[in-house]
């Protein structure tokens, strides 16, 4: 049985091209990640972020909670194994069945399409990972906004300012330039530059 002429050639990228694509992917994912989260609090985060903040935003989301990290690793592993092992095994099993052959008009074309789909593993994993990250940020943002509206939140940090005064706050976000926080008295997000204003940030005692 000859291979179908419609089969797509496998893409060839060198290391530099993969790194460039990875950089662009992180920038786009970081921008969307940050914009979605801070939009819940009415903050235009792009006015307060550097490119390095955007790049590490997905990593911060992933490492913010060990449970989140474990869950992402487990689900990504299951998705990869399903796409690489389970789906091809099922396809190989059903393609020889009479009901499948009756349903598919052109077996060669079906094989070619399936092979092309399998070669897009990286694209599939990228989309899957992106959906997980964006889902996490939407969940974080919605949950925090709801807690703020109800006043049901704890002050988890103490900011010591350069004049040695201090305040208890709930930090909802931080990057290399700014701290974003609320207090019990002021539930609208305050934005404070770190440089020249904050001497120390420490967790409140439990």
Secondary structure, DSSP 4 states (H G I P E B T S, - for coil): -PPPTTPPPPP---HHHHHHHHHHHHHHHHHHHHHHHHHTTT--GGGG--HHHHHHHHHHHHHS-HHHHHHHHHHHHHHHHIIIIIHHHHHHHHTTSHHHHHH-S-HHHHHHHHHHHHHTHHHHHHHHHHHHHHHHHHHHHHHHHHHHHHT-----EEEEETTS-EEEEEEEEE-SSEEEEE-SS--SPEEEESTTTEEEEEEPP-
